[in-house]
């Protein structure tokens, strides 16, 4: 790799801090890691370059040597040498680095067989207003990679065995060595023949073609707990994609969307309801049967109630998800003013206005006169 530049490989400047170098490395390593790009040789080569660049720039001594002397050389087989960037002199371990940086998903175990936990699966489901409040049992469909029943996930045809990989000798990794003016650089990478498992399949399973997993449609009955809302995410452990080489499966995540109700409006754990009443009911008081999610409940509206007055039914709201108690139902009274009146209604209102000392005829002139009195006749 003549002309190799670790700074441009990681996309950082020569003044980059160690944290900036590490951040750039993590982003690129995730992008090009062989586990995320199976059978993609170009991504694997790019991953090697990214790792090599990080080896140089993350070590103060190596970085200083590169800044002082530059870096040239061609890849050749061999062992790590003096002042190199491989096992010789620095104790570099491919798996340890990734377990430290990214966790078990990228790490390599000391055993010969590499296993990887299955990926998670996400599905969306819709619930009615009532289902979200009271809970429900739903059947959820998902398409996952399931363990092949023919070979029980081994990838090998029934009656046949796997053997140690002839290329990596069962380690799951191979090393390439690059000679430079600073020494030899050892680059470990996943064995392309066994894909890191350390074993070869003599005869592949016809059902899964040696992959150990097959696509399958699954249906599961899920208990939706009371109190979920739009945006709630539920996890079903072990219901995701099957893992490889005996690793555990991923999880199933259920994303909830709740429909609207014709009358009720949910705000957090409270249920809101607007109740219209007439002028006479507001003035004289009235008893109303108010609908709740548990049935009707009697509400006493006292005389003289104004529009916008709020009443509350304690404990008639939404159950608190995963903990006790419920919210409240909040009732807002709105006084309806009739837009059309019959002659009888108009006559009754005139009599009411007269008894109250109000003037209903020429209301604009009356209002103007009042305003003149308030503002001193201006």
C-alpha angles and dihedrals in degrees: 000000000000113000094020110171116193092194095057091040091059093035095238134124126246090256093056115136121234089255092053090049092050093048093050091047094051093051094049095041091055091048097050102029111134091234089063095041108042116189091004107128094181091056090048092052091048089050090054091052092049091050092047091051091050092049089058101041097041093057113070093210095049092043091053091049091050092048090050103040108016125226131268136150147111129253114259132166116256145093130298113275143192115326091351128148097242135074093304107092100349107055093228115183119188096207095045092054093053095044088054096044103037110009132242094322090074101028128102122225123224090244120093097243118073117212129187130198116242120259123255123256127214128203133176124223132182124221133190120242091257095046091055092051101042100028127241145209112248133181110227122200122205137166111228143164103256130192110271108251093204096063100016090239098305095110090223126114114259111271094024130098137217120243134206112281110259094211102050096023091234098307095108090226139078130198132222121195127213122197115219137166086262095052137272122327117211114207116192117200140168113282107254094208099057097019090235098305095110092226137083128221112233094194120014122226108257093217098056099018091235096307097108090223136073134192113261140173112234131190122196132180109232127193108223108208120228116266103036118145140188106299095029112136120204124195125214106195117228096006096109132085116325117255125240126253094006097314117144121267125254125252134264116235119200118202114204128218118181125204124228126259124233094235111004125076121198121216110176108304094341128088117214126205130180114213120195118213133178130252093254092047091052092047099043101028129244143204115236135189103229120199117233131175087260096049133276124331128191118247124192111211108195123221116270094034112162127219110270095032111149127220126184135211106201116223095010095108135084121316114250108251112249094352138070129271136044137242124246137262111239118203120198115196116217120190112222116218110204114240095198125040131192118228089256092053092048091050091050091050092049090054090048091049092049091050089049094047093247126141115221098174119082089004092171093060091046091051091048091052091051092050091050090055092048095050097039099259096301 
